[in-house]
Amino acid sequence: MRSNPCPKCQSTMTEGFVLTERHGMLALLSWSRGTPRKGWFGVRQGSGKPIEISTWRCQRCGFLENYARD
């Protein structure tokens, strides 16, 4: 696992991920292009394939920084 310096306090950041619950199961957060559109059963997916989000957390101050890389 790599580490980046925190943009807030310059301490070490560690890569991880954020979970959400969908239909009673845990899932990774993802990013979708465009604006959200409400549908009958919640929000419809944006255009294109969703990209999973990786999250970095500062070990000192707790700052979170998200990245959506292809």
KADAWO-V454241 format. One record per pair of residues at least 12 apart in sequence whose ideal C-beta (glycine too) atoms are under 6 Angstrom apart, sorted by the first residue. I is the first residue (numbers start at 1). J is the second residue. If there is no record, write none. Layout:
BEGIN
<<I | J> <I | J>>
END
This chain:
BEGIN
<<1 | 15> <4 | 56> <6 | 58> <6 | 63> <8 | 61> <8 | 63> <9 | 60> <9 | 61> <11 | 58> <11 | 59> <11 | 60> <12 | 59> <13 | 56> <13 | 58> <14 | 57> <15 | 54> <15 | 56> <16 | 55> <16 | 57> <17 | 55> <18 | 55> <28 | 52> <29 | 53> <30 | 50> <30 | 52> <31 | 51> <31 | 53> <31 | 68> <32 | 45> <32 | 46> <32 | 50> <33 | 46> <33 | 47> <33 | 48> <34 | 46> <34 | 47> <51 | 68> <53 | 66> <53 | 68> <54 | 67>>
END
